[in-house]
Amino acid sequence: MTHSLVDCVALAIHTPLGVVLHTGDFKVDPTPTDNRLFDLHGFAEYGKEGVLALLQDSPTSSARATRRASARSAASFEEVFARTKRRLFISCFSSSIHRIKLTVDMAREHGRKICFIGRSMENSSEIAEDLGYVEIPDGMMIHPGEMKNFAPERVCVLISRHARRTHVGIVPRGGG
C-alpha cells in the first residue's frame, strides 16, 4: 500500500464465506517517496478469487481532482526551497512522515536548519528519526527560540496544521 503514512498495509481476511479486504486509507502512487510501489497485481488476484466485502477508508474520495504523485511534490518542494530567500514555513499533518522526511532532506540540501513546531510534530519527527525513517544530522535541528540566531534564509520551519492555530506569534502574516 502507498500513502503519506509509512508502512501502510491491507488485510485479506479469509472466512468460510469469502475474502474480506480491509485497506484503511491509501492511494495508488506511481512514484512513492520510499520507492515501494502499490501491489496492483496482488489486489487483482483477490479480485479474480472474488471478494465478499471491501472495507476501505478514503476521506478524499469525493474530490474530483487526483492527488499529486510524490515525485511531482518533490519537484515542487525543490522549486520552493530554491526560490525562497527568507525563512521558509511548511505546514503538514504530523503523521505525514514522508512529507517530514522530504522537508528535512530539502532543508539539508539547501543548507537550512530545521525547526519543528507543535507537540505532535516534535513527537512524530523524533519517533520517525528513532525508527530510521528520517535522518536529521547533528546540529541541523534547532528549537523555536533559536531561530533568531540564524539568517532567515538558513531556517526552515515545519509546523503541524494544528500548531498553526496555537502558535500564531511564530507564523508570519504575509511575506514571512
C-alpha positions as CSV (number, residue, x, y, z in Angstrom):
1,M,0.0,0.0,0.0
2,T,1.2,3.5,-0.6
3,H,0.1,6.5,1.4
4,S,1.5,9.6,3.1
5,L,1.8,7.4,6.2
6,V,4.7,4.9,6.4
7,D,4.3,1.1,6.3
8,C,0.6,1.0,5.3
9,V,-0.8,-2.5,4.8
10,A,-4.0,-4.1,3.7
11,L,-5.5,-7.2,5.3
12,A,-7.0,-10.0,3.4
13,I,-9.3,-11.9,5.9
14,H,-10.2,-15.3,4.7
15,T,-13.6,-16.5,6.0
16,P,-15.7,-19.5,5.2
17,L,-18.0,-17.2,3.2
18,G,-15.2,-15.5,1.2
19,V,-12.4,-12.9,1.4
20,V,-12.8,-9.6,3.2
21,L,-10.3,-6.9,2.2
22,H,-9.6,-4.2,4.7
23,T,-7.3,-1.5,3.3
24,G,-7.5,1.5,5.5
25,D,-6.8,4.8,3.7
26,F,-4.5,4.5,0.8
27,K,-3.5,6.0,-2.6
28,V,-2.0,4.4,-5.7
29,D,1.1,6.5,-6.2
30,P,3.3,5.7,-9.2
31,T,6.2,7.5,-7.7
32,P,6.2,6.9,-3.9
33,T,8.9,8.7,-1.9
34,D,10.1,5.4,-0.4
35,N,10.1,3.6,-3.8
36,R,7.7,0.9,-2.5
37,L,5.1,0.6,-5.2
38,F,1.5,-0.3,-4.7
39,D,0.9,-4.0,-5.5
40,L,-1.8,-3.8,-8.1
41,H,-1.3,-7.3,-9.2
42,G,-1.8,-8.6,-5.7
43,F,-5.1,-6.8,-5.5
44,A,-6.1,-8.1,-8.9
45,E,-5.5,-11.7,-7.7
46,Y,-8.0,-11.2,-4.9
47,G,-10.4,-9.7,-7.4
48,K,-10.1,-12.9,-9.5
49,E,-10.8,-15.1,-6.5
50,G,-13.8,-13.0,-5.6
51,V,-14.1,-10.5,-2.7
52,L,-17.0,-10.8,-0.3
53,A,-16.5,-7.3,1.1
54,L,-14.1,-4.4,0.6
55,L,-13.6,-2.2,3.7
56,Q,-11.9,1.0,2.6
57,D,-11.3,4.4,4.1
58,S,-10.8,7.3,1.7
59,P,-11.5,10.7,3.2
60,T,-11.0,12.5,-0.1
61,S,-12.9,10.0,-2.3
62,S,-15.4,12.6,-3.3
63,A,-12.7,15.0,-4.5
64,R,-12.7,15.3,-8.3
65,A,-9.0,16.1,-8.7
66,T,-6.5,13.3,-8.5
67,R,-3.8,13.5,-5.9
68,R,-0.4,14.7,-7.0
69,A,2.2,12.0,-7.4
70,S,5.0,12.1,-4.8
71,A,7.7,12.8,-7.5
72,R,5.8,15.9,-8.6
73,S,5.5,17.0,-4.9
74,A,9.3,16.6,-4.5
75,A,9.9,18.7,-7.6
76,S,7.6,21.4,-6.3
77,F,9.4,21.3,-2.9
78,E,12.7,21.6,-4.7
79,E,11.5,24.7,-6.5
80,V,10.1,26.3,-3.4
81,F,13.4,25.7,-1.5
82,A,15.4,27.0,-4.4
83,R,13.4,30.2,-4.8
84,T,12.6,31.2,-1.2
85,K,15.0,33.8,0.0
86,R,13.6,34.2,3.5
87,R,12.6,31.9,6.4
88,L,10.6,29.0,5.0
89,F,7.4,27.8,6.8
90,I,5.9,24.5,5.7
91,S,2.8,23.0,7.2
92,C,1.7,19.4,7.1
93,F,0.0,16.7,9.2
94,S,2.4,15.5,11.8
95,S,1.5,11.9,10.8
96,S,2.9,12.5,7.3
97,I,6.3,11.0,7.8
98,H,7.1,11.1,4.1
99,R,6.5,14.8,4.0
100,I,8.6,15.4,7.1
101,K,11.4,13.4,5.5
102,L,11.1,15.3,2.2
103,T,11.2,18.6,4.1
104,V,14.2,17.6,6.2
105,D,16.1,16.3,3.2
106,M,15.4,19.5,1.2
107,A,16.4,21.7,4.1
108,R,19.7,19.8,4.4
109,E,20.3,20.1,0.6
110,H,19.7,23.8,0.8
111,G,21.8,24.5,3.9
112,R,18.9,25.3,6.1
113,K,18.4,24.4,9.8
114,I,15.1,22.7,10.6
115,C,12.8,23.7,13.4
116,F,9.7,21.6,14.4
117,I,6.8,23.5,15.9
118,G,3.9,21.8,17.7
119,R,4.0,18.9,20.1
120,S,2.7,16.3,17.6
121,M,5.2,17.5,15.0
122,E,8.1,17.2,17.5
123,N,6.9,13.8,18.7
124,S,6.4,12.4,15.2
125,S,9.8,13.7,13.9
126,E,11.5,12.2,16.9
127,I,9.8,8.8,16.5
128,A,10.5,8.8,12.8
129,E,14.2,9.5,13.4
130,D,14.3,6.8,16.1
131,L,12.8,4.3,13.6
132,G,15.1,5.3,10.8
133,Y,12.5,6.9,8.5
134,V,14.1,10.4,8.8
135,E,17.8,11.3,9.2
136,I,18.5,14.6,10.9
137,P,22.2,15.3,11.1
138,D,23.7,16.6,14.4
139,G,23.4,20.4,14.6
140,M,20.7,20.7,11.9
141,M,17.7,20.8,14.3
142,I,17.1,24.0,16.2
143,H,14.4,25.0,18.8
144,P,11.9,27.8,18.1
145,G,13.8,30.2,20.4
146,E,17.0,29.7,18.4
147,M,15.5,30.9,15.1
148,K,16.6,34.4,15.7
149,N,20.2,33.3,15.9
150,F,20.2,32.3,12.2
151,A,19.8,34.3,9.0
152,P,16.2,33.8,7.8
153,E,17.3,32.2,4.5
154,R,19.0,29.5,6.6
155,V,15.9,28.4,8.5
156,C,13.0,26.0,7.6
157,V,10.1,25.7,10.0
158,L,8.0,22.6,9.8
159,I,4.7,23.2,11.7
160,S,1.8,20.9,12.2
161,R,-1.5,22.0,10.9
162,H,-3.0,22.2,14.5
163,A,0.0,24.2,15.8
164,R,-0.6,26.9,13.2
165,R,-3.6,27.9,15.3
166,T,-1.9,27.7,18.7
167,H,1.4,29.3,17.8
168,V,0.2,32.3,15.9
169,G,3.0,34.5,17.1
170,I,5.6,32.4,15.2
171,V,3.8,32.0,11.9
172,P,4.3,35.2,9.8
173,R,1.4,37.2,8.3
174,G,2.0,38.0,4.7
175,G,5.5,37.7,3.2
176,G,7.3,35.7,6.0
